[in-house]
Amino acid sequence: MKRTEYTPEDFRWTRWDAATITKMPADILAEKRGCYEAIKEIPESERTFENTVFAIESSDYKNERVINAIDVLMNVSPDPKVRDAARVAIEDIQKTMIDIEYDEKIYEALKAYAARKRVLEGADKKLFDDMLRDMKRMGFELDEAKRKELKENYKELTGLETQFLKNINEYNDAILVAPEETEGLPEQYLKGLARDDKKNYIVTLKYPDYFPFVENAAHAAKRKELFDKNLKKGGVKNIAILKKILWYRKRNAELLGYANHADFRIETRMAKHAKTAKEFLNSLAEKIAPLVRRDLHALAEEKRRILGSNTEALAYYDIPYYLNQLRKSSMKIDKEKMREYFPFASVKDAVFRSYETLFSVRFVRGEGYPLWHEDAELYRVEDAGGDCIAQFILDLYPREGKYGHAAMFPIIHGRKTLPEEGEGYVAPLCVMVANFNKPTEENPSLLDHNEVLTFFHEFGHVMHHSLTAATYGSQSGTRVERDFVEAPSQMFEYWGWDAEVLRMLSRHYKTGEALSDAMIENLKKTEHYMEGYITMRQLVFGIFDLRLHMEHTEHDDPAALYNEIFARYLGVTLPDDAIFPAGFGHLVGYDAGYYGYMWSKVYAADMFTRFRSEGILSGTIGMDYRNKVLEKGSSEEAINLIKNFLGREPSNEAFLREFGIK
């Protein structure tokens, strides 16, 4: 089916100024109201799937690309006025949209269609079933007073959550490091740091500054200083905001008849119940606890060996540093030396070629497209016949005010066209955002191996979004159960460990040489290095998130809860004034859902078994995966997608085997 190809004219939104964005909510909201009014006017006796179910589904189609574009600019625009205007516009749209969507007559229209008991199948049935369920979850079965309270609470939540994320994105802090305090820091890294008028190095909390510093700086006091600042990211104001967010979430769950916010959120996911997610995390934590103790003991011993002292205890700010030192001494791997083999251009080319081979597509750079910053690049995704089936934008270097993590932001979701759009399929469009080192005239952009894995991971989301063939936008691409959404991307991280792929993507930035067999062998030995500690750290995030949304009260301190969980499961104490939750952006969007990171990893490991046995760059298996998983989106339950691809019931054996657990 012919897909849309976007022209430079379609990217005028990338240059919207603050005044333009400020005017947009009124038109967006008027369009939505008009769609709903048309649905409500249809007599009950004439209700059909098309004029009711699909009409509700498609009422967002014209607006979503505009809303998503505003959201992207809120996260990536270099202009603070644009970011602020976008934030205000998003808040305005979300709050007023709640008023529009809390329309009893729309719910009555859907129930009137349901009463006709039409037989639906496949994606149509799932769309209807999910829509009816979601409207019930909006509180339409509640009395008027409770509905009103629920609606007002959601409005308050919208503003609080937006402000919480804004405070993280725009939080700026740094330490000053004198030249004599730089022992252990690579020369290449130091060259990339800004300096003040006294020639001190300025080390910020942005990823390319922060992680190499805490992993390599021998100066313990400076490591502690930077680490402590990172534990206060977002600021104390975000703790106050978080407490309000938690109160509103808990109250809304109670209004809807759920025990807590976690039960409400998880009902629509693979796990179905908060208890199931909690038991999953606790069971895994129990299994790997001995591995954590082993890993932390090894790090403490490494610290004592290096310092020549038998009395030095392992501190929280020591872990990344001694983890790196132990890797160097025991596994013959120097992360910073390894960077020299991963120049960004080479990595990008190899990632592209891997996905092209697997999915029979080609990525072609688009020239002449207006974008928001010179660092951003646009690409076409072409199928085997040369037709454009999707487009994506890469924005991969840090700058002030930009989203600070790595993520894929959707702009246009793939779907069938509306009648007025002509016959065909709307091509997906998305943005991949990351914060890799930016190249300069003197220094190339060199990635560490974890950043290589990040590229494979996030680009997996781009492919999931781009290769969709789902009929409906709400079932398109990554719009799957939240505890499955990471699985396809987590699976693609395995490519970053494969010897064939490593030879393909490694090119020493000076000599052009690929990694030697011996270097690859040493690197592969680190695949499960400190797996106990690293996995437990993810479990700590998930356990904290669930406890926050299952048993936390407005009188409790989220930071104290996190510190308690961190100490219990990792055996290391954080400072009393640490406020890590203030900077934990996943509490918005992944609320009561961070367990899904490990949950989906189980399925990722299992799905990868086919590639491991049949060929990691097999186009045959790749196309099978594309057809049975990526193209489907949520038009089918995730568990069925996994079963269809594997040809059997899924298992946790492959995942546990990585820990040496049978």
C-alpha positions in Angstrom: 0.0 0.0 0.0 1.4 3.4 -1.0 2.8 5.4 1.9 3.1 9.1 2.4 6.5 10.7 1.8 7.0 14.0 3.6 8.5 16.9 1.8 10.5 19.8 3.2 7.3 21.8 3.3 5.9 19.3 5.8 8.7 20.2 8.2 7.8 23.9 8.7 6.8 23.0 12.3 10.5 22.6 13.2 10.8 26.4 12.9 7.7 27.4 14.8 8.4 30.3 17.1 6.9 30.9 20.6 4.1 33.1 19.3 3.0 30.5 16.7 2.9 27.7 19.3 0.9 29.9 21.7 -1.9 30.2 19.2 -2.2 26.5 18.4 -4.2 25.0 21.3 -7.4 26.8 20.4 -7.5 25.3 16.9 -6.5 21.8 18.2 -9.2 21.8 20.8 -11.8 23.1 18.4 -11.0 20.3 16.0 -11.5 17.7 18.7 -14.8 19.2 19.8 -16.1 19.2 16.3 -15.2 15.5 15.9 -17.1 14.6 19.1 -20.1 16.7 18.2 -20.4 14.8 14.9 -20.3 11.5 16.7 -23.0 12.5 19.2 -25.4 13.5 16.5 -25.7 10.0 15.0 -29.0 8.3 16.0 -28.6 5.1 18.1 -30.3 3.0 15.4 -27.7 4.1 12.9 -24.6 3.4 14.9 -21.8 1.4 13.2 -18.2 0.5 13.8 -17.1 3.2 11.3 -19.2 6.1 12.6 -18.7 5.4 16.3 -15.7 3.3 17.2 -13.5 4.3 14.3 -14.8 7.9 14.6 -13.7 8.1 18.2 -10.3 6.5 17.4 -9.7 8.9 14.5 -10.8 12.0 16.3 -7.1 12.5 17.3 -5.5 11.8 13.9 -5.4 15.4 12.6 -4.3 16.8 15.9 -1.7 14.2 17.0 1.1 15.2 14.7 0.7 18.9 15.8 0.6 18.0 19.5 3.6 15.6 19.1 5.5 18.3 17.2 5.0 20.7 20.0 6.1 18.1 22.5 9.3 17.4 20.5 10.1 21.1 20.4 9.5 21.3 24.2 12.3 18.7 24.5 14.8 19.6 21.8 14.4 23.3 20.8 17.5 25.4 21.4 15.3 28.4 22.0 14.2 28.6 25.7 11.2 30.8 24.7 10.0 28.0 22.3 10.5 25.3 25.0 8.5 27.4 27.5 5.7 28.2 25.0 5.6 24.5 24.1 5.3 23.5 27.7 2.4 25.9 28.3 0.7 24.8 25.1 1.0 21.1 26.0 -0.4 21.8 29.5 -3.3 23.8 28.1 -4.1 21.1 25.5 -3.9 18.3 28.0 -6.0 20.0 30.7 -8.7 21.1 28.3 -8.7 17.8 26.4 -9.7 16.2 29.7 -12.9 18.3 29.7 -13.6 17.4 26.1 -13.0 13.6 26.6 -15.0 13.4 29.8 -18.2 13.5 27.7 -20.9 11.1 28.9 -22.6 11.2 25.6 -19.6 9.8 23.8 -19.6 6.9 26.3 -23.3 6.5 25.8 -22.6 6.4 22.0 -20.1 3.6 22.5 -22.4 1.7 24.7 -25.2 2.1 22.2 -23.0 0.6 19.5 -22.0 -2.2 22.0 -25.7 -3.0 22.5 -26.1 -3.8 18.8 -23.8 -6.8 19.5 -22.0 -6.8 16.2 -19.4 -9.5 15.7 -15.9 -8.1 15.4 -12.6 -9.8 14.7 -8.9 -9.1 14.9 -7.7 -5.5 15.2 -11.3 -4.2 15.0 -12.4 -6.3 18.0 -9.3 -5.3 20.0 -9.8 -1.6 19.2 -13.4 -1.8 20.5 -12.6 -3.9 23.6 -9.8 -1.6 24.6 -11.8 1.5 24.0 -14.7 0.3 26.1 -12.3 -0.8 28.9 -10.4 2.5 28.8 -13.6 4.6 29.0 -14.7 2.7 32.1 -11.3 3.4 33.5 -12.0 7.1 32.9 -14.8 6.9 35.6 -17.9 7.1 33.4 -19.6 4.5 35.7 -19.0 6.8 38.8 -21.5 9.3 40.2 -21.3 12.9 39.0 -19.4 14.2 42.1 -16.7 11.6 41.8 -16.4 12.1 38.0 -15.9 15.8 38.5 -13.2 15.3 41.2 -11.4 12.7 39.0 -11.4 15.1 36.1 -10.1 18.0 38.1 -7.4 15.8 39.6 -6.2 14.8 36.2 -5.9 18.4 35.2 -3.7 19.1 38.2 -1.6 16.0 37.5 -1.0 17.2 33.9 0.6 20.4 35.0 2.6 18.9 37.9 4.1 16.1 35.7 5.0 18.6 32.9 6.7 20.8 35.5 8.5 17.9 37.1 10.1 16.9 33.8 10.9 20.5 32.9 12.8 21.0 36.1 14.9 17.9 35.3 15.7 18.9 31.7 16.6 22.4 32.7 18.6 21.6 35.9 22.1 22.8 35.5 24.9 22.2 37.9 28.7 21.5 37.6 31.9 21.1 39.5 35.2 22.8 38.9 38.3 20.5 38.6 41.8 21.9 38.8 44.4 20.5 36.4 46.1 18.8 39.3 42.9 17.0 40.2 42.5 15.2 36.8 44.5 12.0 37.5 42.9 9.1 35.6 40.9 11.2 33.2 41.6 10.5 29.6 43.3 13.3 27.6 40.6 13.0 24.9 37.9 13.5 27.5 39.6 16.6 29.0 40.0 18.2 25.6 36.2 18.1 25.3 35.5 19.9 28.6 34.8 23.6 28.9 37.2 25.6 31.1 36.8 28.7 33.2 39.0 31.8 33.2 41.3 30.1 35.8 41.8 27.1 33.5 39.7 24.8 35.8 37.7 22.2 34.0 33.9 22.5 34.1 32.3 19.1 34.6 28.5 19.2 34.2 25.8 16.6 35.0 25.2 15.9 31.3 25.9 12.3 30.4 29.0 12.8 28.2 30.6 14.7 31.1 29.3 12.8 34.1 29.8 9.1 33.4 33.4 9.3 32.1 34.3 11.4 35.2 32.8 9.1 37.9 34.3 6.1 36.1 37.8 7.4 35.7 38.6 10.2 38.1 41.1 9.0 40.7 40.3 12.1 42.9 37.8 10.6 45.3 36.6 13.9 46.7 35.8 15.3 43.3 34.0 12.1 42.4 31.9 12.5 45.5 31.3 16.2 44.8 29.9 15.4 41.3 28.1 12.3 42.4 26.3 14.3 45.2 25.3 17.0 42.8 23.7 14.3 40.5 21.8 12.9 43.5 20.2 16.4 43.8 19.2 16.7 40.2 15.8 18.3 39.7 16.1 20.1 43.0 14.1 20.1 46.3 11.2 21.7 44.4 10.7 18.4 42.5 10.3 16.5 45.7 7.4 18.7 46.7 5.9 18.3 43.2 6.4 14.5 43.4 4.5 14.3 46.7 1.6 16.1 45.1 1.7 13.8 42.0 1.6 10.8 44.2 -1.3 12.1 46.2 -3.4 12.7 43.1 -2.5 9.3 41.6 -3.5 7.5 44.8 -6.7 9.5 45.1 -7.7 8.8 41.5 -7.1 5.1 41.9 -9.3 5.1 45.0 -12.1 6.9 43.2 -12.0 4.3 40.5 -12.1 1.4 42.9 -8.5 0.3 42.8 -6.4 -0.5 45.9 -3.6 1.8 44.6 -2.2 3.5 41.5 0.0 0.5 40.6 -3.1 -1.8 40.3 -4.8 0.8 38.1 -1.8 1.2 35.8 -0.8 -2.4 35.5 -4.3 -3.7 34.7 -3.7 -2.9 31.0 -0.2 -4.4 30.8 1.1 -7.9 30.4 1.5 -8.4 34.2 -2.2 -7.4 34.8 -1.8 -7.0 38.6 0.6 -5.0 40.7 1.1 -8.1 42.9 2.4 -10.1 39.9 4.9 -7.3 39.1 6.0 -7.1 42.7 6.5 -10.9 43.0 8.5 -10.9 39.8 10.9 -8.2 41.1 11.2 -9.8 44.5 11.8 -13.3 43.1 14.5 -12.0 40.8 16.1 -9.9 43.5 16.3 -13.0 45.8 17.9 -15.1 43.0 20.6 -12.6 42.3 21.3 -11.4 45.8 24.3 -13.7 46.2 25.7 -12.3 42.9 25.4 -8.7 44.2 27.3 -9.6 47.4 30.0 -11.2 45.3 30.2 -8.2 43.0 30.4 -5.6 45.8 32.9 -7.7 47.7 35.1 -7.7 44.6 34.8 -3.9 44.2 35.7 -3.4 47.9 38.8 -5.7 47.5 39.8 -3.7 44.4 39.6 -0.5 46.3 41.7 -1.9 49.1 44.3 -3.2 46.6 44.6 0.1 44.8 44.8 2.2 48.0 46.9 -0.3 49.9 44.6 -0.3 52.9 42.6 -3.0 54.6 40.2 -0.5 56.3 38.7 1.3 53.4 35.0 0.6 53.0 33.2 0.9 49.6 31.3 4.2 49.3 28.4 4.9 46.9 30.6 7.3 44.8 33.2 4.6 44.5 31.2 2.0 42.7 31.5 3.3 39.1 35.2 4.0 39.5 36.3 0.7 41.0 33.9 -1.2 38.7 35.9 0.4 35.8 39.3 -0.2 37.5 38.5 -3.9 38.1 37.4 -4.3 34.5 40.7 -2.9 33.4 42.8 -5.1 35.8 40.9 -8.4 35.6 39.4 -8.3 32.1 42.0 -6.3 30.3 39.4 -3.8 29.1 40.0 0.0 29.3 36.7 1.6 28.5 38.3 4.9 27.5 40.8 3.1 25.2 38.0 1.1 23.7 36.3 4.4 22.8 39.0 5.0 20.2 37.5 2.1 18.2 34.0 3.4 18.2 33.9 6.7 16.4 30.3 7.8 16.0 30.2 7.8 12.2 31.5 4.2 12.1 29.0 3.1 14.7 26.1 4.8 13.0 27.0 3.2 9.7 27.2 -0.3 11.2 23.9 0.1 13.1 22.3 1.2 9.9 23.7 -1.7 7.9 22.6 -4.2 10.6 19.0 -3.1 10.6 19.0 -2.7 6.8 20.2 -6.3 6.4 17.7 -7.7 8.9 14.6 -5.9 7.6 15.3 -5.5 3.9 15.2 -1.7 4.1 17.6 1.2 3.3 18.2 4.5 5.1 18.9 7.5 2.9 19.8 10.9 4.2 17.3 13.6 3.3 18.8 16.9 2.2 17.2 20.3 2.3 14.8 19.7 5.1 14.4 22.5 7.7 15.0 21.2 11.2 15.3 22.8 14.7 19.1 22.6 15.0 22.2 22.0 12.7 22.9 18.7 14.7 19.6 17.2 13.6 19.5 14.9 10.5 16.6 13.5 8.5 16.5 10.0 6.9 14.1 8.2 4.6 13.3 4.5 5.2 13.1 2.8 1.8 11.8 -0.7 1.2 13.3 -3.2 -1.2 11.6 -1.5 -4.1 13.0 1.9 -3.3 9.6 3.3 -2.0 9.7 5.6 1.1 7.8 3.8 3.9 8.8 6.1 6.9 11.1 8.9 7.9 13.0 9.6 11.1 15.2 12.4 12.5 18.4 11.9 14.6 19.3 14.5 17.2 22.2 12.9 19.1 24.4 15.6 20.8 23.8 17.4 24.1 23.0 21.1 24.4 21.5 23.3 27.1 17.8 22.7 27.8 17.6 19.6 25.7 16.1 16.3 26.9 18.9 14.8 28.9 18.5 11.0 28.3 18.1 8.8 25.2 14.6 8.3 23.8 12.4 8.0 20.7 9.7 10.6 20.3 6.9 9.8 17.9 5.5 12.5 15.7 3.3 10.7 13.2 2.0 7.1 13.9 1.5 4.8 11.0 -2.1 4.0 10.2 -4.6 3.6 7.4 -5.7 6.9 5.8 -9.0 8.6 6.4 -11.4 8.8 3.4 -10.6 12.5 2.8 -6.8 11.6 2.8 -7.2 9.3 -0.2 -6.4 5.6 -0.3 -3.1 4.6 1.2 -1.2 4.5 4.5 0.1 7.3 6.6 3.9 6.9 6.9 5.4 7.0 10.4 7.7 9.8 11.5 9.7 10.0 14.7 12.8 11.5 16.4 15.6 9.7 18.1 17.2 11.8 20.8 20.5 11.0 22.6 23.4 12.8 24.2 26.6 11.4 22.7 29.9 13.4 22.6 29.7 16.1 20.0 32.6 16.1 17.5 34.8 19.1 17.2 37.5 20.1 14.8 40.1 18.7 17.1 38.2 15.7 18.5 35.9 13.2 16.9 32.9 11.9 18.7 34.0 8.6 20.4 31.4 6.4 22.0 32.0 3.9 24.8 30.6 0.5 24.4 27.6 1.2 26.5 26.7 4.1 24.2 27.0 1.7 21.3 24.4 -0.5 23.0 22.3 2.6 23.6 22.4 3.3 19.9 21.2 -0.2 19.0 18.5 0.0 21.7 17.0 3.4 20.8 17.2 2.7 17.1 15.3 -0.4 17.8 12.4 1.8 18.9 12.8 3.8 15.7 12.4 0.6 13.7 9.4 -0.5 15.8 7.7 2.8 15.1 8.8 2.9 11.4 8.0 -0.6 10.3 4.5 -0.8 11.6 1.7 -2.0 9.4 -1.1 -1.6 12.0 -4.4 -0.4 10.7 -5.1 2.0 13.6 -2.9 4.7 15.0 -3.6 3.7 18.6 -2.3 0.2 17.8 0.7 1.4 15.8 4.4 0.7 16.4 5.5 1.1 20.0 2.0 1.6 21.3 2.0 -1.8 22.9 1.6 -3.0 26.5 4.0 -0.8 28.5 5.8 -3.8 30.0 6.6 -5.1 26.5 7.6 -1.9 24.8 11.3 -2.2 25.7 11.6 -5.9 24.7 12.2 -5.4 21.0 14.9 -2.7 21.7 16.5 -4.7 24.5 16.8 -7.7 22.1 18.7 -5.5 19.7 21.4 -4.8 22.3 22.6 -8.3 21.7 23.9 -7.2 18.3 26.4 -4.9 20.0 28.0 -8.0 21.6 28.3 -10.1 18.4 31.8 -10.6 17.0 30.8 -10.1 13.4 28.9 -6.9 14.2 31.7 -5.6 16.4 34.2 -6.0 13.5 31.8 -4.2 11.3 31.3 -1.2 13.6 34.8 -0.8 15.1 37.2 1.5 13.3 40.0 3.1 15.2 39.6 6.8 14.8 43.3 7.2 13.8 44.4 3.9 12.1 41.0 2.7 10.8 41.7 -0.7 12.3 38.8 -2.9 13.5 38.9 -4.5 16.9 41.2 -7.5 17.0 39.9 -11.0 17.8 41.6 -10.8 21.2 40.0 -7.4 22.0 36.6 -8.7 20.9 37.1 -11.8 23.1 38.0 -9.6 26.1 35.1 -7.3 25.5 32.6 -10.2 25.2 33.9 -11.4 28.6 32.5 -8.2 30.1 28.9 -8.8 28.7 27.9 -10.2 32.1 30.5 -8.4 34.1 29.1 -7.3 37.4 25.7 -8.5 36.2 24.5 -9.0 39.7 25.1 -5.4 40.8 23.9 -3.9 37.5 20.7 -5.9 37.4 20.0 -5.2 41.1 20.3 -1.5 40.5 17.5 -1.8 37.9 15.5 -3.9 40.3 16.0 -1.2 42.9 14.4 1.4 40.5 11.5 -1.0 39.9 11.0 -1.9 43.5 11.1 1.8 44.5 8.6 2.7 41.8 6.1 0.0 42.8 6.4 0.7 46.5 5.9 4.4 45.8 2.7 3.6 44.0 1.4 0.8 46.2 2.0 1.8 49.8 3.4 5.3 50.0 1.4 8.0 51.7 1.5 11.8 51.4 3.4 12.0 54.7 6.2 9.8 53.6 9.5 11.1 52.1 10.2 9.6 48.6 13.9 10.3 48.9 14.1 8.5 52.3 12.2 5.5 50.8 14.7 5.3 47.9 17.7 5.6 50.2 16.3 2.8 52.3 15.7 0.5 49.3 19.1 1.3 47.9 20.9 0.4 51.1 18.8 -2.8 51.6 19.3 -4.3 48.2 22.8 -2.9 47.3 24.4 -2.8 50.7 25.7 0.7 50.3 24.4 3.9 52.0 23.6 7.1 50.3 23.9 10.5 52.0 20.9 11.6 54.1 20.5 14.7 51.9 20.4 12.8 48.6 17.1 13.4 46.7 17.5 11.0 43.8 13.7 10.8 43.1 13.7 14.5 42.2 15.7 13.7 39.1 14.1 10.3 38.2 12.2 11.3 35.1 10.8 7.8 34.6 8.3 8.5 37.4 6.4 10.3 34.7 5.3 8.0 31.9 6.7 4.9 33.5 4.9 5.4 36.8 4.2 2.0 38.4 5.8 0.6 35.2 9.6 0.6 35.7 9.4 -3.1 36.6 8.7 -3.5 32.9 12.4 -2.9 32.1 13.3 -6.2 33.6 10.0 -7.9 32.7 10.5 -7.2 29.0 14.2 -8.2 29.3 13.0 -11.8 29.9 11.1 -11.8 26.7 14.0 -10.1 24.8 16.4 -12.8 25.9 13.9 -15.5 24.8 13.2 -13.9 21.4 16.9 -13.6 20.7 17.4 -17.3 20.9 16.1 -17.6 17.4 18.7 -15.2 16.1 21.4 -16.8 18.2 20.7 -20.2 16.7 19.7 -19.3 13.1 21.9 -16.2 12.4 22.2 -12.8 14.0 22.2 -11.1 10.6 19.8 -13.5 9.0 17.4 -11.5 6.7 15.0 -14.5 6.8 14.7 -14.4 10.6 14.7 -10.6 10.6 11.8 -10.5 8.2 9.9 -13.0 10.3 10.5 -10.8 13.3 9.4 -7.7 11.3 6.2 -9.4 10.1 5.2 -11.2 13.4 6.3 -8.6 16.0 7.3 -5.1 14.8 4.5 -4.7 12.2 1.7 -5.8 14.5 2.0 -3.1 17.2 -0.8 -3.8 19.7 -3.3 -5.1 17.1 -2.7 -8.4 19.0 -1.8 -9.1 22.6 2.0 -9.0 23.1 2.1 -12.5 24.5 0.6 -13.8 21.2 3.2 -11.9 19.2 6.0 -13.6 21.2 4.4 -17.1 20.8 3.9 -16.6 17.1 7.5 -15.6 16.5 9.0 -18.3 18.8 6.6 -21.0 17.7 6.3 -22.0 21.3 5.4 -20.8 24.8 7.9 -18.2 26.1 10.3 -19.1 28.8 12.6 -17.4 31.3 15.4 -20.0 30.8 17.5 -17.9 28.4 17.3 -14.9 30.7 18.3 -16.8 33.9 21.1 -18.6 32.0 22.8 -15.3 31.6 23.2 -15.1 35.4 24.3 -18.7 35.6 21.0 -19.6 37.2 19.2 -22.8 36.0 
